[in-house]
Amino acid sequence: MTSKPSPFAGPLEIALRSALSHLGGLDHQPTAASATLSQLRARLAKPLNDSGISPEVVITDLVRDVQGGLLGSAGGRFFAWAIGGSVPAALAADWLTSAWDQNAALFACGPSAAIAEEVAGEWLKDLLGLPTSASFAFVSGCQMAHVCCLAAARHALLLERGWNVERQGLCGAPPLRILASNRHGSVERAVRLLGLGEGNVLDLDLDRNERVTASVLRTALETAPGTATVVLLQAGDLNTGAFDDYREVIPIAKGHGAWVHVDGAFGLWAGASPHFRNLLDGVADADSWATDGHKWLNVPYDSGYAFIARPAVHRAAMSHRAPYLVHDQDARDQIDWNPEWSRRARGFGTYAAIRQLGRAGIADMIDRCCGHAATIVEGIGQLPGTEVLWRPQINQGLVRFLDPRAGATDADHDRFTGAVIQSVLEDSDVFFAGTTWRGRRAMRVSVLNWQTSDRDADTAIAAIGRCLTAQQAKVATSPGTSF
Ligand SMILES: *Cc1c(COP(=O)(O)O)cnc(C)c1O
């Protein structure tokens, strides 16, 4: 009797070949998309088929149709936003996560998934220098880590005021405010999802180093004292990578009964490097921390982590019991800590990334990214007609390109900066994105990929130089204000 060929073999083999070809091409393929919106729609928006199609054909078509619409974000020449790639073991574990298809809601539904997560959670606290007694949740990203942490904060702060938010909801609840330094938009989104209201997120002024000062925080806390308050601090601002002074401000917040939450989407990873750890001095005294695996740890997407200093509070905000669920007394059921019910066994990717790199490998990856960010910003700063707005303290810097015409205004420099970024994207050797910082347009230099090399940093400087020179020449010969 001959055994039947596996129906999975064909599509998975095509997927493996295509993935290797994509990853192998990252070093020399364009980093930007070349296909347009309408081209991608024309290719992908096929009529909904009535009958089935062989999986080999489906996957072959998919690989063909997405061509030109994939950014080079998995590779080393991508410096926009805060992206990061995937280390090989994490990518392979992520594939297996899909193949194993465990429902990582409960130990009973996926015993190995629960234990891999349990182990990786302990490793993460160790690497990041967080309290070993903290609880954790593996969520889809830093935004959902905010949701998880702020749900715990909401529970604790309102319970202290005699209100059980899980039972009573928010109608008629005591007011709750969030005092925040610089923040990523995911904070507002988390606040909205929790029904806390964006309008209750209040800005704290920052000093010239982008930090909340003791006096600003004290004044804010002393306005309406006794109000349930979350103080939201930064570990790695999205533009500058700036860190708050935790030693100074956390005790003030705590002294006023506030819950301190730290957004460390990528910056918390500075804690994994002996060279940068000092930037996080005192951060372990916060109440909750949110970070990502899919950014600086280089795990594939769908990987964020929430940590909460008081496990009982975390559990009270998340856990659920139903008669048909099977709970193991000794095991860690993810449903007690996570906002989702059915979920991907996302702990495997993190587990594999940490084992592949080890403590030293992670520290080295952090250090190398910071080194490349410094090299790129320095290199760009030496080109004529550039201004360095922020020298990297970790892996984030800001530069600006100056309109060369006599009498050019800030608005001209803004436009010129935008034009240079656009031409870098068209050049496509490297990928950068813009931002507005302190009212001025700038280009962000953001390095998080384990593959970025010295050569990639040189390529980036050369590409910027080439595009800048071309734009300068174009503006010099253009009479009007637009270019
Ligand atoms: C990316 C980022 C977030 C949001 O993280 P997601 O993983 O995209 O949800 C939050 N804060 C900062 C500082 C970030 O850079």
The ligand as an ORCA input file, in Angstrom:
! r2SCAN-3c Opt
* xyz 0 1
  C       5.083     51.136     17.906
  C       4.827     51.830     19.163
  C       3.649     51.607     19.878
  C       2.543     50.730     19.373
  O       2.977     49.400     19.271
  P       2.207     48.320     18.393
  O       3.036     47.104     18.591
  O       2.203     48.852     17.003
  O       0.831     48.185     18.947
  C       3.506     52.239     21.097
  N       4.452     53.065     21.558
  C       5.586     53.331     20.892
  C       6.606     54.244     21.474
  C       5.822     52.713     19.662
  O       6.945     52.960     18.989
*
